[in-house]
Amino acid sequence: MGMEKILAHVSGRPKFSPMDLATLNRTVLSLDEALAIAQQAKSPTCYLQSNQTVINHDGSVALCCTVYDPVNFISSDFLSVDREDLQNRKKGSSLCPQCMSHGLHDYAMYKPNDQWEEASTRKQVESGQQYVTTMFAKPHIHQKRESKIKMLRNNIAKIINTKPL
């Protein structure tokens, strides 16, 4: 989902399609939880603006990888514009200050990484998932194991036909 839709959401004018809402309902963290984490980073610059150029399949150049609406593209043909001019167009975009004022540049980069990791891991454990995935820690998939005492209690409950604890 493009940054334009996230920006509309934080501005109080959500423009989510039914498919967008279905996607948001499947995420570990709600959009508002994720945005609250990102707003803590307060990065003064945008990595995507200064270190990335997005060339689409048709040769057009997007403002950044989070921008999907062609109205926000900075060139229709990357071959006709030099790199310095592309950078100047990115820096002159009216969308970047709006995005950064809401911390969406940090949202796009999952900053601060440690807080994303902690919050998403906690939510997965709280929901009872057997496998917990992490974004930054390795390995990225962890199997949640029951404590030995809980396994023993559940085995005893099976033998004497009671509900497990």
C-alpha positions in Angstrom: 0.0 0.0 0.0 1.5 3.3 -1.0 2.6 6.1 1.2 -0.2 8.3 -0.1 -2.7 6.1 1.6 -0.8 6.0 4.9 -0.4 9.8 4.7 -4.2 10.2 4.1 -4.8 7.9 7.2 -2.6 10.0 9.5 -4.2 13.2 8.2 -7.6 11.8 9.2 -8.8 11.1 5.6 -8.3 7.4 5.1 -8.6 6.1 1.6 -8.3 2.4 2.1 -9.9 0.0 -0.3 -11.5 -3.2 1.0 -8.4 -5.1 -0.1 -6.2 -2.6 1.9 -8.3 -3.2 5.0 -8.1 -7.0 4.6 -4.3 -6.6 4.4 -4.1 -4.4 7.4 -6.2 -6.9 9.4 -3.6 -9.6 8.8 -0.6 -7.6 10.1 0.9 -8.4 13.5 0.9 -4.8 14.5 -2.0 -2.5 13.7 -1.2 0.4 11.5 -1.6 2.8 14.4 0.7 0.7 16.6 3.3 0.6 13.9 3.1 4.4 13.3 3.4 5.0 17.0 6.7 3.0 17.1 8.0 4.8 14.0 7.3 8.2 15.4 9.7 7.5 18.3 12.7 7.4 15.9 12.5 11.0 14.9 15.1 10.6 12.2 16.1 14.1 10.9 16.7 12.8 7.3 15.1 10.3 5.0 17.3 7.4 3.9 15.0 6.7 1.0 15.2 10.3 -0.3 19.0 10.5 -0.1 20.1 7.0 -0.9 17.6 5.4 -3.3 16.4 5.9 -6.8 13.3 4.0 -7.9 13.1 3.3 -11.6 9.8 1.6 -12.5 9.3 -1.0 -15.3 8.2 1.7 -17.7 11.2 3.9 -17.1 9.4 6.4 -14.9 11.1 7.4 -11.6 9.1 7.3 -8.4 9.8 9.8 -5.6 10.7 6.8 -3.4 9.8 3.1 -3.0 6.8 3.9 -0.9 5.2 6.2 -3.4 2.8 4.5 -5.8 0.7 7.2 -7.3 2.2 8.4 -10.7 1.2 12.0 -9.8 4.0 11.9 -7.3 6.7 10.6 -9.6 9.6 12.8 -10.4 10.3 11.8 -14.0 8.5 10.0 -16.7 11.8 8.8 -18.3 14.9 8.2 -16.2 17.1 8.4 -19.3 16.2 12.0 -20.0 17.1 13.3 -16.5 20.6 13.2 -14.9 21.0 11.9 -11.4 21.6 15.4 -9.8 18.4 16.7 -11.3 16.5 13.6 -9.9 18.0 14.3 -6.5 16.9 17.9 -6.7 13.4 16.9 -7.6 13.2 14.6 -4.7 14.5 17.3 -2.3 12.0 19.7 -3.8 9.0 17.4 -3.5 6.1 18.7 -1.3 5.3 15.1 -0.3 8.6 14.5 1.6 8.1 17.1 4.3 4.5 15.9 4.9 5.7 12.3 5.1 8.6 13.1 7.4 6.4 15.3 9.7 4.4 12.2 10.6 7.5 9.9 10.9 6.4 7.9 7.9 10.0 7.9 6.5 10.9 5.9 9.7 7.8 3.7 9.3 9.0 2.8 5.8 12.5 1.8 7.2 11.1 0.0 10.4 12.9 2.5 12.7 13.6 2.1 15.6 14.4 -1.5 14.7 14.7 -2.7 18.3 11.2 -1.4 19.2 9.6 -2.9 16.1 11.2 -6.3 17.0 10.1 -6.1 20.6 6.5 -5.1 19.9 5.9 -7.6 17.0 7.5 -10.4 19.0 5.4 -9.6 22.0 2.2 -9.5 20.0 2.9 -12.9 18.3 3.6 -14.5 21.7 0.4 -13.0 23.2 -1.7 -14.3 20.3 -0.4 -17.8 21.0 1.5 -18.4 17.7 3.6 -21.5 17.8 6.2 -19.9 15.5 7.4 -16.4 16.1 9.1 -14.5 13.3 11.6 -11.7 13.8 12.7 -9.1 11.3 16.1 -8.2 12.5 17.3 -10.9 14.9 18.6 -14.2 13.5 17.4 -16.8 13.0 14.2 -15.1 11.7 11.8 -18.0 12.8 11.7 -19.2 16.3 9.5 -22.1 17.6 7.9 -21.2 20.9 8.4 -24.1 23.3 6.2 -24.8 26.3 7.9 -25.0 29.6 8.7 -28.5 30.9 6.2 -28.2 33.7 3.4 -27.1 31.4 4.2 -30.0 29.1 4.1 -32.4 32.1 0.7 -30.9 33.3 -0.8 -31.3 29.8 0.4 -34.9 29.6 -1.0 -35.7 33.0 -4.3 -34.0 32.0 -4.5 -36.3 28.9 -3.9 -39.4 31.0 -6.5 -38.6 33.6 -8.9 -37.0 31.1 -9.1 -33.5 32.4 -8.7 -30.1 30.6 -5.1 -29.0 30.2 -4.0 -25.9 32.1 
